[in-house]
Amino acid sequence: MADKFLKVSRGFANTVIYFRVPENKVSEADAAFATFEDENPGCYAKWVSGQGLGDQPVMWEDRAYAGY
């Protein structure tokens, strides 16, 4: 099972956070961020390749520590 990577903008100074989402949790992540852009004008959430991120992504299970 391959992980996917969700890039979420924080809304200030072009700051983003990356989440490492297990494949079996992708639909949960989609649901959690379904209205994110509407509720946070100027912000976005999109899937990215994850290439070159190293240990930067936050594990999906630990997203509360990052404020999500």
C-alpha positions, -999 to 999 in steps of 0.1 A, spaced: 0 0 0 14 33 -10 10 66 9 -3 97 -7 6 133 1 -18 161 8 -4 197 5 -24 222 26 -17 259 26 -17 276 60 -30 309 46 -1 332 55 33 339 38 28 309 14 33 285 42 22 249 36 20 217 55 22 182 40 4 152 53 14 116 46 -19 98 42 -21 60 40 -39 48 10 -68 34 31 -73 69 46 -75 89 14 -113 91 14 -112 102 50 -87 130 41 -108 140 11 -139 143 34 -119 162 61 -108 188 35 -138 188 12 -149 223 22 -115 236 33 -111 261 4 -146 275 9 -141 279 46 -106 294 42 -105 318 13 -71 320 -3 -61 286 11 -60 252 -7 -56 215 -2 -44 193 -31 -27 160 -36 10 161 -47 35 134 -56 55 136 -23 88 134 -43 116 152 -25 96 158 7 119 135 28 107 135 65 88 168 62 52 154 59 32 150 91 16 115 95 -22 117 89 -28 102 124 -8 131 139 -26 159 121 -41 172 154 -5 182 165 -3 204 134 -37 220 142 -59 200 119 
